[in-house]
Amino acid sequence: MSKPKIVVLGAGYAGLVTSRRLAQKLSPEEAEIVLINKHNYHYESTWLHEVAAGTINPNQARFMLTDAVNPKKVRLIYDSVLEVKKDEQRVVLENSEVSYDYLVIALGWVSNTFGIPGMEENAFAITDIDSSRLIAEHIEYQFAKYASEENPNEDELTILVGGGGFTGIEFVGELAEKVPQLCKKYDIDRSKARIINVEAAPSILPMFDEDLVTYAKKSLEDRGVEFRIGTPIKEATPEGFIVGDDKELIKAGTVIWTGGVTGNPVLAKSGFELVKGKVNVDADLRVPGEENIFVLGDCSWVMDKESGRPYPPTGQLATQEGTVAADNIAALLRNQPLQDFVFHNKGTVASLGVTDGIGNILDGNKIRGKSAAAMKKVVDDRSLFMVGGAKAVLKKGKFRPF
């Protein structure tokens, strides 16, 4: 009798933690573990804003999957997932197909433009390593082009960021560090380069208290970031954003959308019932009505029983889900009871550049400034350790000993 096959789709936070945990819990005789990922590396998606700003090298934000999982225990397949055939228990890939007995879908997110006309065609999006590197290269190209032209257009030096949530604000924080460096490199007056953040809501960073938001906004403004809050984007054009009821055009040489994400489109193609692009999963992280399919991370909504609302999609949520999913698959194999997922919130920290930040940690204690920036690095290194182990931290960590 063949042993059960566990297939994990995606090597982001949830998928990689699931695979590593399964390899630790199960013997090779109990199950075959297969991890399918588009690339042969994992990237820290919460670091992509740094890659996009050009403040870290793209290679620092990624590591090889073979550094995190033992290929002798986990079979690695590098391919793109096209569709899940639930009734046939197989996954259709771009170059092949794979059958499964147990399936974990952790394919991550794609950018969500919420139907804003022209956004998909005219704005960059921070979605992966390659798109982030392209943004950084484009920004520097605009500065180099400006410096080489006889009659340059100052709009070329404007960087326009749509969305005042976590990614958007952390990104403009990195830009506040990078833009002065680019001005110095290309001998450009700093006052000519603009960083503009546009947010439709009445405030930025809705996950933080008002006093921390006020601190963050002032810190960024002091370093040259301009905010247009309560300003809905009506359209994105090749020139920039058209905003507000008066249809004002904000021109820019670089336009980036960070205003929203949704679950991977493979979910819809595979016939899963979706709520705002994601699957509502049961407390044990399985799809309702499916005994052998788990959906994790940005592909799912997991309900908080106390509030009745879904947990906010974060890296720490995804890693915790990966652990519970692996434990529950092992329980299914061993005819043991499954556990419900309970999120243990370790706090939230947002960077505002290299030496500044804000955060809520340890049951609501508020931090800001250099202490928050240092804590952010601790959080990032802990994330690295959770998904990649000590080897990843030693190679890529922000507090590396060498």
C-alpha positions in Angstrom: 0.0 0.0 0.0 1.4 3.4 -1.0 1.9 5.9 1.7 -0.2 9.1 1.9 1.0 12.1 -0.2 0.9 15.6 1.4 1.2 18.4 -1.2 1.9 21.9 -0.1 1.4 24.7 -2.6 3.5 27.8 -2.0 6.7 28.4 -0.1 5.7 31.6 1.6 5.4 32.0 5.4 2.6 29.5 5.8 3.7 26.9 3.2 7.3 26.8 4.3 6.5 26.5 8.0 4.0 23.7 7.2 6.5 21.8 5.2 9.3 22.1 7.8 7.0 21.1 10.6 5.7 18.1 8.7 9.2 17.0 8.1 9.9 17.2 11.8 6.8 15.4 12.9 6.4 12.6 10.4 8.8 9.8 9.5 9.5 9.1 5.9 7.4 5.9 6.2 4.3 7.8 7.4 3.9 10.1 4.4 5.5 11.6 1.3 5.8 15.4 1.6 5.8 17.5 -1.6 6.4 21.3 -1.7 5.6 23.1 -4.9 6.8 26.6 -5.5 7.2 28.8 -8.5 10.8 29.7 -7.6 13.6 27.8 -5.9 13.7 30.4 -3.2 11.6 31.8 -0.4 11.3 35.6 -0.1 10.4 37.6 3.0 7.3 39.4 1.7 7.3 41.8 4.6 10.8 43.0 3.4 9.7 43.7 -0.2 9.2 47.4 0.5 12.9 47.7 1.3 13.8 46.0 -1.9 11.4 48.3 -3.8 13.0 51.4 -2.3 16.5 50.1 -2.9 17.6 50.2 0.7 18.4 46.5 0.8 19.8 44.1 -1.9 17.1 41.8 -3.3 19.2 38.8 -2.3 19.0 39.7 1.4 15.3 39.3 1.3 15.4 35.7 0.0 17.0 32.4 0.6 17.2 29.0 -1.2 14.5 26.5 -0.2 17.2 23.9 0.1 18.6 25.9 3.0 15.3 25.6 4.8 14.1 22.1 4.0 15.9 18.8 3.6 15.2 17.6 0.0 15.6 14.0 1.3 12.5 14.6 3.5 10.6 17.1 1.4 10.3 16.7 -2.4 10.7 20.1 -4.0 9.0 20.9 -7.3 9.6 24.2 -9.0 6.6 25.0 -11.1 3.5 27.3 -11.3 0.2 26.1 -10.0 -2.7 26.6 -12.5 -5.6 24.8 -10.9 -6.7 22.4 -8.1 -9.0 19.6 -9.3 -10.7 18.8 -5.9 -12.9 16.0 -7.2 -9.9 14.2 -8.7 -7.4 15.1 -5.9 -4.8 16.5 -8.2 -3.0 19.7 -8.9 -2.5 21.0 -12.4 0.9 22.7 -12.9 2.3 24.6 -15.8 4.6 21.7 -16.8 3.0 18.6 -15.1 0.5 17.6 -12.5 0.6 16.1 -9.0 -1.9 13.9 -7.1 -2.5 14.3 -3.4 -4.1 12.7 -0.4 -3.8 15.9 1.7 -3.5 19.4 0.3 -2.3 22.7 1.8 -3.0 25.8 -0.3 -0.7 28.6 0.8 -0.2 30.4 -2.5 -0.1 33.9 -1.1 -1.7 37.1 -2.5 -1.9 39.2 -5.6 -2.4 43.0 -5.8 -6.0 44.2 -5.6 -6.7 47.5 -7.4 -10.4 47.5 -6.3 -11.4 48.4 -9.8 -9.6 51.7 -10.0 -9.4 52.5 -13.7 -5.9 52.4 -15.1 -4.2 51.2 -11.9 -3.2 47.8 -13.2 -1.8 49.3 -16.4 -0.1 52.5 -15.1 1.2 51.7 -11.6 3.9 49.4 -10.2 2.9 47.0 -7.5 5.1 45.5 -4.7 4.3 41.8 -5.2 7.5 39.8 -5.3 11.3 40.1 -5.6 11.3 40.8 -9.3 8.6 43.5 -9.2 10.2 45.1 -6.2 13.6 45.2 -7.9 12.0 46.7 -11.0 10.6 49.6 -8.9 14.0 50.4 -7.3 15.7 50.3 -10.7 13.0 52.5 -12.2 13.3 55.1 -9.4 17.0 55.3 -9.8 16.7 55.6 -13.6 14.4 58.6 -13.2 17.1 60.3 -11.1 19.8 59.4 -13.6 17.6 60.6 -16.5 16.8 63.9 -14.8 20.5 64.6 -14.1 21.5 63.9 -17.7 18.9 66.1 -19.4 19.3 69.7 -20.5 15.7 70.7 -19.6 14.5 68.0 -17.2 11.0 67.7 -16.0 10.8 67.9 -12.2 7.7 65.6 -12.2 10.1 62.8 -13.1 11.5 63.0 -9.6 8.1 62.6 -7.9 7.4 59.2 -6.4 3.6 58.7 -5.9 2.5 56.0 -3.6 -1.2 54.9 -3.4 -2.3 53.4 -0.1 -1.6 54.5 3.5 -1.7 51.0 5.0 1.2 49.0 6.4 3.1 48.5 3.1 2.5 52.0 1.8 3.8 53.7 5.0 6.8 51.4 5.5 7.6 52.0 1.8 7.6 55.8 2.0 9.7 55.4 5.2 12.3 53.6 3.2 12.0 56.2 0.4 12.7 59.0 3.0 16.0 57.2 3.5 16.8 56.5 -0.1 15.8 59.7 -1.9 18.4 61.9 -0.2 21.1 59.3 -1.1 19.9 59.4 -4.8 19.9 63.2 -4.7 23.5 63.2 -3.4 24.6 60.6 -6.0 23.2 62.5 -9.0 23.9 66.0 -7.6 20.2 67.0 -7.4 18.7 69.5 -5.0 16.7 67.4 -2.4 13.8 69.9 -2.6 13.1 68.9 -6.2 12.4 65.2 -5.3 8.9 64.6 -3.9 7.5 61.6 -2.1 3.6 61.8 -2.0 1.4 59.3 -0.2 -2.3 59.2 -1.2 -4.9 57.6 1.0 -8.7 57.6 0.6 -9.4 56.9 4.3 -9.4 59.7 6.9 -6.2 58.3 8.4 -3.1 56.2 7.6 -2.1 53.0 9.5 -5.6 52.0 10.7 -4.1 49.2 12.8 -2.4 51.6 15.2 -3.7 54.0 17.9 -4.1 57.7 17.0 -1.1 58.9 19.0 1.2 56.5 17.2 -0.3 57.4 13.8 0.3 61.1 14.7 3.9 60.4 15.6 4.5 58.4 12.3 3.0 61.1 10.1 5.0 63.9 11.7 8.2 61.8 11.5 7.7 61.1 7.8 6.7 64.7 7.0 9.8 66.0 8.8 11.8 63.9 6.3 10.0 65.2 3.3 7.0 62.9 2.8 3.8 64.6 1.7 0.4 63.2 2.6 -2.9 63.5 0.8 -5.2 61.8 3.3 -9.0 61.5 2.7 -8.3 61.7 -1.0 -9.7 58.9 -3.1 -7.9 57.9 -6.3 -10.3 58.1 -9.2 -8.0 56.9 -11.9 -4.3 56.1 -12.6 -3.0 57.5 -15.9 0.5 57.4 -17.5 1.1 60.8 -15.9 0.0 60.0 -12.3 -3.1 59.8 -10.2 -6.4 61.7 -10.8 -7.8 62.3 -7.3 -10.7 63.8 -5.5 -14.1 65.0 -6.7 -12.4 67.9 -8.5 -10.3 65.4 -10.6 -7.0 66.9 -9.7 -4.0 65.3 -11.5 -0.9 64.6 -9.4 1.9 64.0 -11.8 4.8 61.7 -11.1 7.6 59.8 -12.7 7.1 56.8 -10.6 3.7 55.5 -9.5 3.3 52.6 -7.1 0.0 51.0 -5.8 0.2 49.5 -2.3 -3.5 49.8 -1.5 -4.7 46.3 -1.2 -4.2 42.5 -1.8 -6.5 39.5 -2.4 -6.1 35.8 -2.4 -4.4 34.0 -5.3 -6.6 33.7 -8.4 -6.0 29.9 -8.5 -8.7 29.7 -5.7 -11.4 31.1 -8.0 -10.3 29.0 -10.9 -10.4 25.9 -8.8 -14.0 26.5 -7.7 -13.6 27.4 -4.1 -16.3 29.5 -2.5 -14.7 32.9 -1.9 -15.5 35.9 0.3 -13.6 39.0 -0.9 -11.1 36.8 -2.8 -10.4 34.4 0.0 -11.7 31.1 1.5 -13.5 31.2 4.9 -11.9 28.1 6.6 -13.1 26.2 9.6 -11.4 26.5 13.0 -9.1 23.6 12.2 -8.0 25.5 9.0 -9.8 23.1 6.6 -12.1 24.1 3.9 -15.7 23.6 4.9 -16.9 20.2 3.6 -13.4 19.1 2.6 -11.7 16.6 5.0 -8.2 16.8 3.4 -7.8 20.4 2.1 -6.3 23.2 4.3 -6.0 26.8 3.1 -3.6 29.2 4.9 -2.1 32.7 4.9 -3.4 35.3 2.5 -5.6 32.7 0.7 -7.9 32.3 3.7 -10.0 34.1 6.4 -9.7 32.6 9.9 -12.3 33.8 12.3 -11.5 35.2 15.8 -14.2 33.7 18.0 -14.1 36.5 20.5 -14.6 39.4 18.0 -16.4 37.5 15.3 -14.1 39.0 12.7 -11.3 37.4 10.7 -7.8 37.8 12.0 -5.8 40.4 10.1 -3.6 38.8 7.5 0.0 39.1 8.7 3.3 37.1 8.5 3.0 36.0 12.1 -0.6 34.8 11.5 0.6 32.7 8.5 3.5 31.1 10.4 1.3 30.1 13.3 -1.3 28.7 10.8 1.5 26.6 9.2 2.4 25.0 12.5 -1.3 24.1 13.4 -2.0 22.8 9.8 1.0 20.5 10.0 0.0 19.3 13.5 -3.6 18.6 12.2 -2.4 16.7 9.1 -0.2 14.6 11.4 -3.3 14.0 13.6 -5.4 13.0 10.7 -2.8 10.4 9.6 -2.6 9.0 13.2 -6.4 9.1 13.8 -6.0 11.7 16.5 -8.3 14.7 17.3 -7.6 18.0 15.5 -6.9 21.3 17.2 -8.6 24.6 16.6 -6.5 27.5 15.5 -6.0 30.3 18.1 -3.9 33.3 17.1 -1.3 34.4 19.7 -0.7 38.0 18.9 3.0 39.0 19.5 2.3 42.6 18.7 2.7 44.8 15.6 5.7 47.0 14.7 6.0 49.2 11.6 9.2 50.7 10.4 9.5 54.3 9.3 13.0 54.0 7.9 16.2 52.6 9.3 16.2 54.3 12.7 12.5 55.0 13.3 9.3 53.1 13.8 6.1 52.6 15.9 4.7 49.5 17.5 2.4 47.8 20.0 4.1 44.9 21.8 3.6 42.8 24.9 -0.1 43.3 25.6 -0.4 46.8 24.2 2.8 48.5 25.3 3.5 51.3 22.8 7.0 52.0 21.4 8.3 54.5 19.0 11.5 55.9 17.6 14.8 54.0 17.7 13.5 51.3 20.1 10.7 50.5 17.6 13.2 50.4 14.7 15.4 47.9 16.7 12.3 45.8 17.7 11.3 45.7 14.0 14.7 44.1 13.2 14.1 41.6 16.0 10.7 40.8 14.5 12.2 40.3 11.1 14.9 38.0 12.3 12.4 36.0 14.3 10.3 35.6 11.2 13.4 34.4 9.3 14.1 31.9 12.0 10.5 30.6 12.0 10.5 29.9 8.3 14.1 29.2 7.5 15.8 28.2 10.8 19.1 29.4 12.2 20.9 29.1 8.9 18.7 31.7 7.3 19.2 34.1 10.2 23.0 33.7 10.0 23.0 34.4 6.2 20.3 37.0 5.8 19.3 38.3 9.3 19.3 42.0 10.1 21.3 41.4 13.4 23.9 39.1 11.8 26.9 38.6 14.0 29.2 39.2 11.0 
